[in-house]
């Protein structure tokens, strides 16, 4: 069990676990998951941790076949009124692992050691369910985006490059 799965059970979320054999040579964890699970890449979401210009960490959840747009995520975070910022950058790997409790490539938006403000890309609403990391490489969790958003108290915004 991972903290993500434990939280999903505790919150009584309706989810499915999908496991595959992770290839350590894979260039993209999310695209690898989509390919190995036979799922469209736009339904497999990656979890990225960013650091704001005032030093706070936040989470962006976006389709694995897209790139995070730093300006858009900074604007989305500023709109939460909880986190005023003008710029963001990727958080350092050690900060991500320390804050989340997960290793890179297995960072789940669920069950992180420290709950961070989370923004989910609006495209997630186009799918009945999405896939996110279940807390380790080779393990994905499929669930309704509404349940994910409610559990994380996340909000939706366009945060990807078009």
C-alpha positions in Angstrom: 0.0 0.0 0.0 1.1 3.5 -0.7 -0.1 6.7 1.1 -2.2 7.5 -2.0 -4.0 4.2 -1.9 -4.5 4.5 1.9 -6.0 8.0 1.5 -8.3 6.8 -1.3 -9.5 3.9 1.0 -9.9 6.2 4.0 -11.9 8.7 1.9 -14.0 5.9 0.4 -13.1 7.0 -3.1 -14.2 5.0 -6.1 -10.9 4.1 -7.8 -9.2 1.3 -9.7 -5.5 0.4 -9.4 -3.6 -0.4 -12.6 -0.1 -1.9 -12.4 2.5 -2.3 -15.1 6.2 -3.1 -15.3 8.1 0.1 -15.2 11.1 0.5 -17.6 13.8 2.5 -15.9 14.9 3.7 -19.3 11.6 5.4 -20.1 11.9 9.0 -21.0 8.5 10.0 -19.6 6.7 8.2 -16.8 3.3 9.4 -17.8 3.6 8.5 -21.5 5.1 5.1 -20.5 2.0 4.5 -18.3 -0.4 5.5 -21.1 1.4 3.2 -23.6 1.6 0.2 -21.2 -1.9 0.5 -20.0 -3.4 1.1 -23.5 -4.9 4.5 -22.4 -4.9 7.8 -24.3 -2.1 10.0 -23.1 -4.5 12.9 -22.4 -6.2 10.7 -19.7 -2.9 9.9 -17.8 -2.1 12.9 -15.7 1.3 13.7 -14.2 1.9 15.4 -10.9 4.4 18.3 -10.9 5.6 20.2 -7.9 6.5 23.9 -8.5 8.0 26.5 -6.3 6.7 30.0 -6.2 8.7 33.2 -6.2 7.9 33.5 -2.5 9.3 30.0 -1.7 6.0 28.0 -1.3 5.4 24.7 -3.0 2.3 23.9 -5.0 1.1 21.1 -7.3 0.1 21.1 -10.9 -1.8 18.0 -12.3 -1.8 17.9 -16.1 -2.0 15.5 -19.0 1.2 13.5 -19.5 1.4 14.6 -23.2 1.5 18.3 -22.3 4.0 20.7 -20.9 3.3 22.9 -17.8 3.0 26.6 -18.6 4.7 28.4 -15.7 2.9 31.7 -16.4 -0.5 30.0 -16.4 0.1 28.0 -13.3 1.4 31.2 -11.5 -1.8 33.0 -12.5 -4.0 30.1 -11.4 -2.2 29.9 -8.0 -2.6 33.7 -7.6 -6.3 33.3 -8.2 -6.6 31.0 -5.2 -6.0 34.0 -3.0 -4.1 31.5 -0.7 -0.9 31.9 -2.7 0.0 35.2 -4.2 2.8 34.7 -6.7 4.0 36.1 -10.0 6.4 33.4 -11.1 6.9 29.7 -10.5 9.6 27.2 -11.4 10.0 23.5 -11.0 10.8 22.5 -7.5 14.1 20.8 -6.8 13.8 17.0 -6.8 15.0 16.8 -3.2 12.3 19.3 -2.2 9.7 17.3 -4.1 10.6 14.1 -2.4 10.8 15.6 1.0 7.5 17.4 0.7 5.6 14.6 -1.0 7.1 11.5 0.5 7.3 10.1 -3.0 10.2 9.5 -5.4 10.2 11.3 -8.8 8.1 9.4 -11.3 5.9 8.1 -8.6 4.6 11.4 -7.1 0.9 11.1 -6.5 -1.3 14.1 -5.9 -3.0 12.0 -3.2 -1.4 11.1 0.2 1.5 13.6 0.1 3.2 14.2 3.4 2.3 17.9 3.3 -0.9 18.9 1.5 -0.1 21.6 -1.0 -2.3 23.9 -3.0 -3.2 22.0 -6.1 -4.4 23.0 -9.6 -5.7 20.5 -12.0 -5.7 21.3 -15.7 -9.2 22.0 -17.0 -8.9 19.4 -19.7 -9.4 16.7 -16.9 -13.1 17.6 -16.9 -13.4 16.2 -20.5 -12.9 12.6 -19.2 -15.2 10.5 -17.0 -12.1 9.2 -15.2 -8.4 10.1 -15.3 -5.2 8.2 -14.2 -2.8 9.6 -11.7 0.2 8.0 -10.0 -0.8 5.8 -7.1 2.5 6.5 -5.3 5.2 4.6 -7.1 6.5 4.0 -10.6 4.4 1.4 -12.4 1.3 2.0 -10.3 -1.6 4.2 -11.5 -4.9 5.0 -9.9 -8.0 5.6 -12.1 -10.7 7.8 -10.5 -13.3 10.5 -11.3 -11.7 13.9 -11.5 -14.4 15.3 -9.3 -13.5 13.0 -6.5 -9.8 13.9 -6.9 -10.5 17.6 -6.9 -12.8 17.4 -3.8 -10.3 15.3 -1.9 -7.4 17.6 -2.7 -9.6 20.8 -2.4 -8.1 21.5 -5.8 -9.3 23.9 -8.4 -9.3 23.8 -12.2 -7.5 26.1 -14.6 -5.8 26.0 -18.0 -2.2 25.4 -17.0 -0.6 23.8 -20.1 1.0 25.0 -23.2 -1.4 24.8 -26.1 
